[in-house]
């Protein structure tokens, strides 16, 4: 089961909520700060963590292909 599509849905929903919260802040500065700390930072963490398995698989694949190329070059 792939976790990335579910993480993207969660991120979109959370960003929508934080934009609405930031729009209701009394000043622009507090709106930007609340969006960054309640919206962008948690969403970045969620996307990073949900993509870690994919990054590991890609790294393993690249290492496997490099090893295979070494074996073919040695022949």
C-alpha positions in Angstrom: 0.0 0.0 0.0 1.4 3.3 -1.0 1.2 6.0 1.7 2.1 9.0 -0.5 -1.4 9.7 -2.0 -3.0 9.6 1.4 -0.3 12.0 2.8 -1.0 14.4 -0.1 -4.7 14.4 0.7 -4.0 15.1 4.3 -1.6 17.9 3.4 -4.1 19.6 1.1 -6.8 19.5 3.8 -4.4 20.7 6.5 -3.1 23.6 4.3 -6.7 24.6 3.6 -7.4 24.8 7.3 -4.3 26.7 8.1 -4.9 29.2 5.4 -8.3 29.9 6.9 -6.8 30.2 10.3 -4.1 32.6 9.1 -6.7 34.7 7.3 -8.5 35.3 10.6 -5.4 36.5 12.4 -5.5 40.2 13.4 -2.2 41.1 11.6 -0.5 40.0 8.5 2.6 39.1 10.4 0.8 36.8 12.8 -1.1 35.3 9.9 2.2 34.5 8.1 3.8 33.1 11.2 0.8 30.9 12.1 0.7 29.6 8.5 4.4 28.8 8.5 4.4 27.1 11.9 0.9 25.4 11.8 0.8 24.7 8.1 4.0 24.6 6.1 6.3 23.1 8.7 4.0 20.1 9.7 3.2 19.4 6.1 6.8 19.4 5.2 7.5 16.9 7.9 4.5 14.7 6.9 5.7 14.7 3.2 9.3 13.9 4.2 8.3 11.0 6.4 5.8 9.6 4.0 8.4 9.7 1.2 11.2 8.0 3.2 10.3 4.5 2.1 10.3 5.6 -1.5 13.7 7.2 -1.1 15.1 4.0 0.5 13.7 1.9 -2.4 15.2 4.2 -5.0 18.6 4.2 -3.3 18.5 0.4 -3.1 17.6 0.2 -6.8 20.4 2.6 -7.8 22.9 0.5 -5.7 21.7 -2.7 -7.3 22.0 -1.2 -10.8 25.5 0.1 -10.1 26.5 -3.3 -8.8 25.1 -4.9 -11.9 27.0 -2.5 -14.2 30.2 -3.3 -12.4 29.7 -7.0 -13.0 28.9 -6.4 -16.7 32.0 -4.1 -17.1 34.2 -6.7 -15.4 33.2 -9.4 -18.0 
